Amino acid sequence: MADYSIWVMEYAYMPTAPITGIVYGAHNQGTRKMPYGYVLIKGQGTTVLVDVGYDHHAYGETLGKLFNVHGWQPADVVLKEAGVKPEEVEHIVLTHAHFDHAGNTHAFPNAKFYIQERELSKWIWAMALDRKFRWLNVATDPADIMRIVDLARQGRLVALDGDRENFLPNIDIRSAPDTHTWGCQYVAVRNDGATKSEDTWVLAGDLVYSYQNMTSQTPDDPYYVPVGLAMVSHTNLLFATDAMIKEAGGDYKRVVPIHDEEVRNLFPSRIIKETGLRISEIALADGAVSLVS
């Protein structure tokens, strides 16, 4: 039994991402492709996104060029492959406020958004610091933060303080503070509907960029290696990695890193002819139609 379908929807990519940015300390090891994506969840009569990507216009375009992002497609084009329109998305969990995860909120006019209160307040704090501290904002568009604040004015923002069990039936939001950013969070889908689930999928945001962060490419004797970028604490990232794997029943392959091209090899996937971007099918709800077969 599976209650929800889960897909990773690629919307852009970095063709030559430095590996040292993906795996801390992997200096002089070259580059690899780094997909940019968000997660679509459908089932139980609702449509959910984990993150929203960014808008390749204005300062979003500037950041996209800074990070050498290619192939960007808007949300309506990406979600069309799943038969979903942006205005049909009801709930959106923002794992954190970096531009490539929270930079397209305005594309979803009817959704309710969920973010950690600490994530929002600390970005406002960072924006107010002296210019000498501007590195803190290198991957953040201030306009994205202001749009999230405006969602509160519209009555469409839920500012969380820690975990939220069953924010939707059998979907939990887990807080991972002071890690990649100040108020990171991730999503756990208990897809068999059980409290002590044997079919949990963890959608990790940027707490891990790659399966290599969870195994260091030594699955027989794994150890954790944090992502290259931690706004706050690499040590806390390691403990968040451990918590996510435990949430997934000890199986690191059930912790999904959307930035890892390896996802396409572990799950059924399809390349869209018109865009060259990928859909990966993590789980398929009972009775649902596959997007990749």
Buried (B, 14 or more C-beta within 10 A) or exposed (E): EBBBBBBBBBBBBBEEBBBBBBBBEBEEEEBBEBBBBBBBBBBBEBBBBBBBBBBBEEBBBEBBEEBEBEBBBBBEBBBBBBEBBBEEBBBBBBBBBBBBBBBBBBBBEEBBBBBBBBBBEBBEEBBEEEEEEEEBBEBBBBBBBEBBEEBBEEEBBBBBEEBBEEBBEBBBBBBBBBBBBBBBBBBBBBBBBEEEBEBBBBBBBBBBBBBBBBBBEEEEEBEBBBBBBBBBBBEBBBEBBEBBBEBBEEEBBBBBBBBBBBBBEEBBBBEBEEBEBBBBBBBBBEEBEEBBE
